[in-house]
């Protein structure tokens, strides 16, 4: 329906849609800080803010290490 | 079986159609639907030697792994959200088996139902606003004095003025970020401010003054995009992302560690 249409239009008009990495950053904002957090008999859930910090730090390190952009 | 876990991506109401047969999730495993208590959980099997607690602590430090897993998770959420209101679950939520998933759908039935009601016919949009602190300040005061004072003093004065004006630019930018958020909020059903992204990650040198998420009625998406377009200018760049599945608005209303949002 209208779901895909505005996205294409908007992204097209944005013009500078990002390198993969930028999209990944936006994605991680949501995947690591958003989403339903459930607990119970689970093996593991990354609701743990420390893990989020670790992963973000790892990201920064990787980005710095891999290139100077 | 002790060596396999059940990875949970998203939950929808039971009216949803089954996932495409070839839909693959993390670790390349097929996604399947568990229908229970009027809800559908989208899951796949994951090997615990890679998705157990200890391996995950290491994996989360690995950019390639994190990127691949995040994209696979997102892909499943997007596919499901294409056809039905969807409550995305946080990255890497792993249960020991399907029974535990069914039990979850029982236990948190009302929470899932409330979340799904809140996000139905709505989309999340991301808006990031940047200010370029190197943009020339408008202040030109102080230049007149230069001839009348010693070069050293003139230099110091100029430098002080420049520092002051830089601080001023940042202060104004923060206010501007706040204003932009307020404007966007007025068209949104709910809003949430994420932490500003590290320039190393965003790839942008400018100062990020807003990293917002806005839950907007489906039929107001174009209107919202126009609103965002109108906010650019005066040294401020505004970037729109989305529409996203409602990641930032899926948290249950409970005193847990979930994000609470700043919408009162």
Interface residues (C-beta under 8 A of the other chain):
Chain A: X2 X3 X6 X7 X9 X10 X13 X14 X18 X19 X21 X22 X23 X24 X25 X26 X27 X28 X29 X30 X31 X32 X33 X34 X35 X36 X37 X38 X39 X40 X41 X42 X43 X44 X45 X46 X47 X49 X51 X54 X55 X56 X58 X59 X60 X62 X63 X64 X69
Chain B: X5 X8 X11 X48 X51 X52 X53 X56 X57 X60 X61 X62 X63 X66 X67 X70 X71 X73 X74 X82 X87 X88 X89 X90 X91 X92 X93 X94 X95 X96 X100 X103 X104 X107 X108 X112 X115 X123 X124 X126 X128 X192 X194 X195 X197 X198 X200 X201 X202 X203 X211 X213 X218 X219 X221 X222 X225 X229 X239 X240 X241 X242 X243 X244 X247 X248 X249 X250 X251 X252 X256 X257 X258 X259
